[in-house]
Structure formats: C-alpha cells, structure tokens
Amino acid sequence: MDDVRVFPVSYDRRIRLTKKMGINPLSRIILLTIGLLIIWQAIVWLGSLPPYILPGPGAVLKTAYQQRSLLLHQGMLTLTETLLGLLCGSLLGVMSALIIAYFQPLRHWLLPILVISQALPTFAIAPLFVVWFGYGMASKIATTILMLYFPVTTAFFDGLRRTNPGWLYLAKTMGGSRWRILWHIRVPAALPNLASGLRIAAAIAPIGAVVGEWVGSSAGLGFLMLNANARMQIDVMFAALVTVTLMSLALYFSVDKLLRMAMPWVNELTCPHE
Amino acid sequence: MIYQVNDTQPCPALHIRNATLRYGQQAVFSNLDCSIPLGQWSCLLGPSGVGKSSLLYLLADIIPKQRQTQMQATISCDADWIVRENLAYMGQDDLLLPWLSVFDNVLLGASLRGANKSSIARRARSLLAEVGLRDVIERRPAALSGGMRQRVALVRTLIEDRPIVLMDEPFSKLDAITRLRLQEIAARLLKDKTVLLVTHDPLEALRLADNVLIMKGRPAKLKAPLHLNGEKPRNIQDTELLHLQAQLLECLRNG
C-alpha cells in the first residue's frame, strides 16, 4: 500500500517546490540588480580603483541625480530616435516579408538584399549615413533601421513560409483567393514569429540609435557618453550607460507585454511548464 | 436483409477515370476507375498508406506538391457542376484556426471568399446549437475538448453547403462513445449529400455507408463489395451488422 501513498506525497511536494521557486518577475529583477550592484561595488573596493577608472554605483547614482535634467533631455532624444527607428524598421521588415512571401518570383531577388543588409557592418556604414542624412535624427533612425531590418524580416518571413499545410489545403477547397488566404491564414499564423522578431528588434533598437549618435552627432546619450569619455568624466559616462540600459529594459518589456496582449491565443498554446 | 452484393445499377454518379498518382518510381495507384453515386454515402476502407487519403486529395486537388509527383485523372460528374468547386473537405485534424473564435472558425469559408457573413450567421448559430456548442460560440479552440473541436469542424463543413463532402477519417482521433455520437450527428446533418468517407473502422463504414469500397494492393485497386440499404446510422447492436463487420475484417485481412 505504500506505493499508493508515495505519489500524492511527492506530487504535493513538487507543487510546493514550484511555488517556492516561482518568484515574481519584478522582485527577481530587483534582486538581480542589487546583486550586480554589490559585485560592482566589491570590484571597486577590492581593486581600490580610483573614480576616473571605475566609479562605484554610489558615485554614479549621485552623478545621475545631479545631471538628471541633462540625462533626461538627451535620453528623450535617444528614445525618440529609437522608437522611430523601431517603428520604421518594423514596418519595412513586415512589408518586405509580405512581398517576399506573396510574390514568389521576387523572392530570389530580394533574399540576397536581405542578407546583404545584415552583412554590412553597421559601425562602418553609420558614418556614411551621417554624410547622407546629416547630423540630425535621420541618420540615427537609418542606423537603427539597418540593424533591426534583418531580424524582423527573416522572423516574419519564416513564419509566413511555415503555415500548417492542412490550413492551406482547407482554404483551397473553400475557394479562397491567394490574397485572402495570406491575410486570413498565413499572416495570423506567422504573428508569433513576427513577435519574436519584434522582441529582438526592441532589444537592439537602442543600440542602433546610440551607435548612430556615436559616429556623428551633437546630442543624445551616445554623444554624451563619447564626450564624457573624452573628458575622463567616467561617472557621467556610466550614468548615461545606466540610462540607456534602463531605457532598453523598459522598451523590451513594454513591447513584450503589448505583443502578449495582442496575441492572447499564443499563450494558450504554449506548454504548461513554460 | 439490410445489404446486398453490389450490383452496378446505373445511377447518377461522380466519376474518376484513369486516376494515376506516382511519387518517383512508386505508383500509389494507376489507371484507377471509380464511380461514387450522387446523394449517397460511400465509405472507403483499406490498410494504412494504400492511398485512400490520396484519392480524396486528388478529388479536392490538394495533392501535396513534391518533386517527381506525377498525377492525372479525369474527373466528371453526371450532375452539371464542376466537382472541384462543389466540394467541402473535413480531415482527421480539426484544422481550427487558434486565433479565431468557434463562430469565426465556422465562417472561415465566407471570410476567404469575401462573402457576406451576416446571411449565414444565423444558420451557423443554429447549427452550432444543434451540435450542442451554443455556450462556447465565442471561445477559442484551445478551450475545447477534442470532440467539441471536431464538432466545430463538422459545422464548418456543413456551413459550406456543398453537394459533395470529402471526409478523411474525421472521427478517428475521438474516443469510442464520442465517435458514435458524432457519427449520428454527421449522418443526420449530411443526409442527402454525396459523401466520400475514408475510414479505418469497418463498423463506422457499416453504420454510415450506402456503399462500402475497399482499396488495396500496390498500385491500389478498388473493390465495391457492398451496397447497404436502410436508415442510417444503423444500430450497432444489430447482429447482421456485426456479422458483416466480421466478414469485412476478413476481407480486409485476406483480400
């Protein structure tokens, strides 16, 4: 009879264990941040590093507070470039994927262009964008678009290409036109893939904007970092870096949340252990 | 007697002539001829992989395109409509779209044709109610059981309102009781349609069919050993039916 009792006991224990391990995401992020800050401070103390090599988290926070209006002003600029780049790049990626998926003969011509867009080293091409589009926002947006165009397009196109064939056959017997089958079946079926692409895009879009500012601009967090670095204001540099990181995290999690809300059926399908 | 050995009475039919399907060197069937009487249920039995589903795909023009696939057939019909534009297909998988509600899944055909949905919405609601799905109309498929999903697929097939209905093992993934219940619903709602039902289950064929066809061999040949009379679905406790089932199983096993 013991065998019979073993299962409920261990099952119960497993549930308790899962509950114990399942800390909510927000407290996890806070714990992680505190841990990283402690390690950072420990490195400063153990290496007795002067502030112009590596300032401690306290010093950086102090600078960030003192320079808050500068950081906010420059940060808003970088955020605007990031969001515009994300929007334009995603739209361009979505349209390219749709064109490649729908017009099959064009596919062989457009796919190499797609790969080239990824093969071009962004750092090398960014100064060219400054020459072409000027010192202002346009060149930063262009750099961002260049960086996220490939992941968005390939992710979405991959989804469009892998529609469940059963759905397509069913649609064919129903007499659906190619365009309507694309719109009603292939596109919604590929949305989870597009979402993966957009998540990656959200994560790398701020990098695109900062790189754009780095190679030629007179404003933005990238410019601020470059400038502070040249003047050995390492604390300002770190304060800008922290701002970019926070911005990227906020952007990523907002995009993730929005995508989940827009596609409620996707979570219904994922395995319970996720 | 509920059955008789098939005597080829001439009645209006759907004809498949010289049907050939090969993948590379391998012929699934070649020069296959077959007539499916209109307004009746024909059930196609045979071992796995013999080409039963392929015959349905051929009729529906949905043969998966692979390299070195050779396919030809002359398909005609004694009624004066084009076969491929007048059939509905229901597969083994329910093929419900996970992002659409039950109701929108049922109206998928209308969406794909850009047709007016409001004219068939009432019929869709009443059919869903008739198969016991009134309360889940706005749910998404993930919230439904296998039997419920297959009922949605059945309603989606019915709403297409096509004279020919091709069914590829539509109930094979369901438990025995659910399967019997769905057979009854399908028999009632598809009463006057021309149905070609592929199945592995001789009892299912005997419950539902007017004609039983057997496909076997490679390249596959078709035999039509049985024509059955009487009301459908037939009672599974009928001893004659059970006797026939044994005969049919023997026939499937030995040829």
Chai-1 contact restraints between the chains, C-beta under 6 A:
chainA,res_idxA,chainB,res_idxB,connection_type,confidence,min_distance_angstrom,max_distance_angstrom,comment,restraint_id
A,G166,B,D93,contact,1.0,0.0,6.0,A-B,restraint_1
A,G166,B,L95,contact,1.0,0.0,6.0,A-B,restraint_2
A,W167,B,L95,contact,1.0,0.0,6.0,A-B,restraint_3
A,Y169,B,I62,contact,1.0,0.0,6.0,A-B,restraint_4
A,L170,B,L95,contact,1.0,0.0,6.0,A-B,restraint_5
A,A171,B,L112,contact,1.0,0.0,6.0,A-B,restraint_6
A,K172,B,I62,contact,1.0,0.0,6.0,A-B,restraint_7
A,T173,B,A60,contact,1.0,0.0,6.0,A-B,restraint_8
A,T173,B,Y89,contact,1.0,0.0,6.0,A-B,restraint_9
A,M174,B,G109,contact,1.0,0.0,6.0,A-B,restraint_10
A,M174,B,L112,contact,1.0,0.0,6.0,A-B,restraint_11
A,G175,B,R113,contact,1.0,0.0,6.0,A-B,restraint_12
A,G176,B,L112,contact,1.0,0.0,6.0,A-B,restraint_13
A,R180,B,L112,contact,1.0,0.0,6.0,A-B,restraint_14
A,H184,B,S111,contact,1.0,0.0,6.0,A-B,restraint_15
A,H184,B,L112,contact,1.0,0.0,6.0,A-B,restraint_16
A,P188,B,W99,contact,1.0,0.0,6.0,A-B,restraint_17
A,W265,B,P98,contact,1.0,0.0,6.0,A-B,restraint_18
A,W265,B,W99,contact,1.0,0.0,6.0,A-B,restraint_19
A,W265,B,R140,contact,1.0,0.0,6.0,A-B,restraint_20
A,E268,B,A142,contact,1.0,0.0,6.0,A-B,restraint_21
